[in-house]
Amino acid sequence: MDRIHQTNDQNVRGKYVVITGATSGIGLAAARELAARGANLGIVARNTTKANEVADGIRATFGNRITVDVFIADMSSQRSIRRAANEILAKCPKIDILINNAGAMFVDHKLTEDGIEMTMAVNHIAPFLLTRLLLDRLMLSEHARIITTSSHGHKMARKGIDFDDLNGKRYFDFFGKLKGGPNFRYGESKLANILFTTELTQRLKGTNVTAYSFDPGLVATNFNRDNGWMARMTTNVMMWFARTPEKGAETLVWLADTDNKNLENGRYYVDKRVGTLSAQARNVEAAKKLWEASEEQILLSQV
């Protein structure tokens, strides 16, 4: 197994990190490395058994040097996210870093219990809601960070966010199957991650909280393997060119751990450097409009 490159900036030591999607892939690799650097972890996961296995493994490795908590949430359910956030707030007097890493891709047109298309719900609305719910607690930290996993795939959303079709019906055919493969809808959700970070940064100006998004690159994980034989075959071919989860997690760990002087607030990072954004991802008006539309979508779950 590759070892994530260590730096001299051990800024996560003793800090509390809430991370979603940490039971596999780059999230798991990042959680293990952050624990190795002395961070305390709050793992947010859907599968209780897997989450406890991961937590037990990290505890067995690092003993009493750190704490590892588990919080259960289905990221497609706003009700579930709210419940988990309440549990986090009840248990954690301070949160230093929030890592929005959980993600998914769905080839069928499915709506959540809140009436939102699944890919956008899990990849964008979930981190938007969780961040909003935990933000006041993050502000209690001396230097808090919010890191959201995006992707180079955001560039596939060439037309940007269609605010007249937030549930992405244009991507699906009469039978509810994605037209032209799942990557275009996924790309739109990854574009949303960047726009969310852009507007979040504007709204947090003058506070102690900074925000970043990043691209982990093409990583060898189980992502997209549950979407039928075609998705599995495509993923298997792509894995020949993929990097390890540990390599994919390097920028994530660096964003959590490096000194503030190495970072530009609100930026999108690739391999520990500021990355190139599509024209749609640079649209600050779209970022503001997406925030407002997302607020409307999370308000619906409170009715």
Secondary structure, 3 states (H helix, E strand, C coil): CCCCCCCCCCCCCCCEEEEECCCCHHHHHHHHHHHHCCCEEEEEECCHHHHHHHHHHHHHHHHHHCCEEEEECCCCCHHHHHHHHHHHHHHCCCCCEEEECCCCCCCECCECCCCCEHHHHHHHHHHHHHHHHHHHHHCCCCCEEEEEECCHHHHHCCCCCCCCCCCCHHHECCCCEECCCCHHHHHHHHHHHHHHHHHHHHHCCCCCEEEEEEECCCECCCCCCCCCHHHHHHHHHHHHHCECHHHHCHHHHHHHHCCHHHCCCCCEEECCEECCCCCHHHCHHHHHHHHHHHHHHHHHHHC
